[in-house]
Amino acid sequence: MATTRRDAQRVAVVIPAKNEARRIAATVRAARAIPNVDLVLVVDDGSEDATQHVARDAGAVVVRHSHNRGKAAAMETGAAVVAMRDAPDRKPRLLLFIDGDLAESAVNTAPLVPPVLEGSADVSIALLPPQPGAGGRGIVVGLARRSIQSMTGWTPTQPLSGMRCLTREAFEAATPLARGWGVETGMTIDLLTKGFVAVEVPCDLRHRPSGTDLRGQLHRAAQYRDVLLAVNARRMRRAVGRGR
């Protein structure tokens, strides 16, 4: 029997955002055009600009943190709000997390949905093309990649990619999420360790990269710190588990 519109699996796009008033409207409109998406939720993580109002005017459901709590907290808030909106007689929506600065290219996260929708993966991760103006030297990426490989046996190409589609079951298995910029690395390690399947999917996305100036260098230093903290916490957890 063909799947009816009522029974079709739905997708919720969750967009953690801080001070993205310039790009969030285009991101929201593009996300709404992704097949199977029936909910676009922006979590305004303590913005000091008009992000929440611009996002709402563009058609998003908006929830707001009164102060900045970080990406992991915004993701958890978003997932909780989606769960409250899921109907008890239907499958939980898939969760598609995207960045608020993707603008029109956000629609190109659509290829992340089919592998999870069809059951061939529990989480799909976007592979981005080279970003003009990016100033990193791969130090943080290398740390995350080596750590994931050593702890799970899987070697991701872009371990820091934040554009991810996953099932509700997978998201809950990954919580509590690692804090700060370690959220993606921690999530990948936790899911693979628990037997979930991850795939990487090429997506033609454009976002605002960190440059080579002082601000960009400080950003990458914070990334390195948070990834290392996330990895060490999981290594400690594993060592304690073996000891028991």
C-alpha positions as CSV (number, residue, x, y, z in Angstrom):
1,M,0.0,0.0,0.0
2,A,1.4,3.4,-0.9
3,T,2.5,5.7,1.9
4,T,-0.2,8.4,2.5
5,R,0.6,12.0,3.1
6,R,-0.5,11.5,6.6
7,D,1.9,8.7,7.2
8,A,4.9,10.3,5.4
9,Q,8.0,10.8,7.6
10,R,8.4,14.5,8.5
11,V,11.5,16.5,9.1
12,A,12.2,19.4,11.4
13,V,15.0,21.8,10.6
14,V,16.6,23.1,13.8
15,I,18.8,26.3,13.4
16,P,20.8,27.4,16.4
17,A,21.6,31.1,15.8
18,K,23.3,34.0,17.4
19,N,23.4,37.5,15.8
20,E,22.4,36.2,12.4
21,A,19.9,38.8,11.5
22,R,21.6,39.5,8.1
23,R,21.4,35.9,6.9
24,I,18.7,34.1,8.9
25,A,15.7,35.1,6.7
26,A,17.3,33.6,3.6
27,T,18.3,30.5,5.6
28,V,14.8,29.9,6.9
29,R,13.2,30.4,3.5
30,A,15.6,28.0,1.9
31,A,15.1,25.4,4.7
32,R,11.4,25.5,4.2
33,A,11.8,24.4,0.6
34,I,13.5,21.1,1.6
35,P,11.3,18.1,0.8
36,N,9.5,16.5,3.8
37,V,10.2,19.6,6.0
38,D,7.1,20.8,7.8
39,L,8.8,22.7,10.7
40,V,11.6,25.2,10.7
41,L,12.7,26.1,14.3
42,V,15.2,28.8,15.1
43,V,16.7,28.8,18.5
44,D,17.9,32.3,19.2
45,D,20.8,31.8,21.5
46,G,21.0,35.2,23.3
47,S,21.3,37.3,20.1
48,E,21.9,41.1,20.6
49,D,20.4,41.9,17.2
50,A,17.0,41.2,15.5
51,T,17.6,37.6,14.7
52,Q,14.4,36.3,16.4
53,H,12.2,38.8,14.7
54,V,13.7,38.4,11.2
55,A,13.4,34.6,11.6
56,R,9.8,34.7,12.7
57,D,8.9,37.0,9.8
58,A,10.5,34.6,7.4
59,G,8.2,31.8,8.6
60,A,10.2,30.0,11.4
61,V,9.0,29.0,14.8
62,V,11.3,30.8,17.2
63,V,12.4,30.1,20.7
64,R,14.9,32.3,22.5
65,H,17.5,31.9,25.2
66,S,17.6,35.1,27.3
67,H,21.4,34.8,27.3
68,N,24.0,32.9,25.3
69,R,24.2,29.3,26.4
70,G,26.1,27.8,23.5
71,K,25.4,25.6,20.5
72,A,24.9,22.4,22.4
73,A,22.3,23.9,24.6
74,A,20.5,25.5,21.6
75,M,20.5,22.1,19.9
76,E,19.0,20.4,23.0
77,T,16.4,23.2,23.3
78,G,15.5,22.8,19.6
79,A,15.1,19.1,19.9
80,A,12.9,19.4,23.0
81,V,10.6,21.8,21.3
82,V,10.3,19.6,18.2
83,A,9.4,16.7,20.5
84,M,6.6,18.7,22.1
85,R,5.2,19.4,18.6
86,D,5.4,15.7,17.4
87,A,2.1,14.0,17.3
88,P,1.8,11.0,19.6
89,D,0.2,8.9,16.8
90,R,3.0,9.6,14.2
91,K,6.7,8.9,14.0
92,P,8.9,11.4,15.6
93,R,10.3,13.9,13.1
94,L,13.8,13.5,11.8
95,L,16.0,16.3,13.1
96,L,18.0,18.3,10.5
97,F,20.5,20.7,12.2
98,I,21.9,23.5,10.1
99,D,23.8,26.7,10.7
100,G,22.1,30.0,10.5
101,D,24.5,31.6,8.1
102,L,23.9,29.2,5.1
103,A,21.5,31.7,3.5
104,E,20.1,30.5,0.1
105,S,22.4,27.4,0.1
106,A,20.5,25.9,3.1
107,V,18.2,24.1,0.6
108,N,21.3,22.1,-0.4
109,T,21.2,20.2,2.8
110,A,18.3,18.2,1.3
111,P,20.6,15.2,0.4
112,L,21.2,14.6,4.1
113,V,17.6,13.5,4.6
114,P,17.2,10.4,2.3
115,P,19.9,8.1,4.0
116,V,18.2,8.6,7.3
117,L,14.7,8.5,5.9
118,E,15.4,5.3,4.2
119,G,17.1,3.7,7.2
120,S,20.5,3.2,5.6
121,A,22.1,5.5,8.3
122,D,21.1,6.9,11.7
123,V,23.0,10.2,11.1
124,S,24.1,11.8,7.9
125,I,26.8,14.5,7.9
126,A,27.4,17.2,5.3
127,L,30.6,17.3,3.3
128,L,31.1,20.9,2.3
129,P,33.1,22.2,-0.7
130,P,36.2,24.4,0.0
131,Q,35.0,27.7,1.5
132,P,36.5,30.9,0.0
133,G,38.3,32.9,2.7
134,A,38.7,30.0,5.2
135,G,41.9,30.5,7.2
136,G,42.4,27.3,9.1
137,R,45.3,25.0,8.7
138,G,43.5,21.8,9.6
139,I,44.8,21.5,13.1
140,V,41.5,21.2,14.8
141,V,40.0,19.0,12.0
142,G,43.1,16.7,12.4
143,L,42.6,16.4,16.1
144,A,38.9,15.6,15.7
145,R,39.5,13.1,12.9
146,R,42.3,11.2,14.7
147,S,40.3,11.1,17.9
148,I,37.2,9.7,16.2
149,Q,39.2,7.2,14.3
150,S,41.1,6.0,17.3
151,M,37.9,5.6,19.4
152,T,35.5,4.2,16.8
153,G,37.5,2.9,13.8
154,W,35.7,5.3,11.4
155,T,37.6,8.1,9.8
156,P,35.4,11.1,8.8
157,T,36.5,13.6,6.2
158,Q,34.9,16.6,7.9
159,P,34.4,15.7,11.6
160,L,33.5,19.3,12.5
161,S,30.6,19.6,10.1
162,G,27.5,20.9,11.9
163,M,25.0,20.1,9.2
164,R,23.5,16.8,10.3
165,C,20.3,14.8,9.9
166,L,19.5,12.2,12.5
167,T,16.7,10.2,14.0
168,R,15.2,11.1,17.3
169,E,16.6,7.9,18.8
170,A,20.1,8.8,17.7
171,F,19.8,12.3,19.1
172,E,18.7,11.1,22.5
173,A,21.5,8.5,22.5
174,A,24.0,11.3,22.0
175,T,22.7,13.5,24.9
176,P,23.9,15.2,26.9
177,L,25.8,16.8,24.1
178,A,29.4,18.0,24.5
179,R,29.7,21.6,25.3
180,G,31.0,24.4,23.0
181,W,32.7,23.5,19.8
182,G,33.2,19.9,20.8
183,V,29.5,19.1,20.1
184,E,30.0,17.4,16.7
185,T,33.1,15.4,17.7
186,G,31.4,14.2,20.9
187,M,28.2,13.3,19.1
188,T,30.0,11.3,16.5
189,I,32.0,9.3,19.0
190,D,29.0,8.7,21.2
191,L,26.8,7.4,18.3
192,L,29.4,5.2,16.7
193,T,30.4,3.7,20.1
194,K,26.8,2.8,20.7
195,G,26.4,1.1,17.3
196,F,24.7,3.8,15.3
197,V,25.6,4.2,11.6
198,A,27.0,7.5,10.2
199,V,27.5,8.5,6.6
200,E,29.0,11.6,5.0
201,V,27.0,13.2,2.1
202,P,28.4,15.9,-0.3
203,C,26.3,19.1,0.0
204,D,26.9,22.3,-1.9
205,L,26.8,24.7,1.0
206,R,28.2,28.2,1.6
207,H,28.7,29.7,5.0
208,R,30.8,32.4,6.6
209,P,34.2,31.0,7.3
210,S,36.6,32.1,10.0
211,G,39.6,34.0,8.5
212,T,43.2,34.5,9.4
213,D,42.8,37.6,11.6
214,L,43.0,37.6,15.4
215,R,39.3,36.8,15.7
216,G,39.7,33.7,13.5
217,Q,42.7,32.5,15.4
218,L,40.9,32.9,18.7
219,H,37.9,31.0,17.3
220,R,40.1,28.1,16.2
221,A,41.9,28.1,19.6
222,A,38.5,27.8,21.3
223,Q,37.5,25.0,18.9
224,Y,40.7,23.1,19.7
225,R,40.1,23.4,23.4
226,D,36.5,22.2,23.2
227,V,37.2,19.3,20.9
228,L,40.0,18.2,23.2
229,L,37.8,18.4,26.3
230,A,35.0,16.4,24.5
231,V,37.5,13.7,23.5
232,N,39.2,13.5,26.9
233,A,35.8,13.2,28.6
234,R,34.9,10.3,26.5
235,R,38.2,8.6,27.0
236,M,37.8,9.0,30.7
237,R,34.3,7.6,30.6
238,R,35.6,4.6,28.6
239,A,38.4,4.0,31.1
240,V,36.0,4.2,34.0
241,G,33.7,1.7,32.3
242,R,36.5,-0.7,31.7
243,G,37.6,-0.4,35.3
244,R,34.2,-1.4,36.5
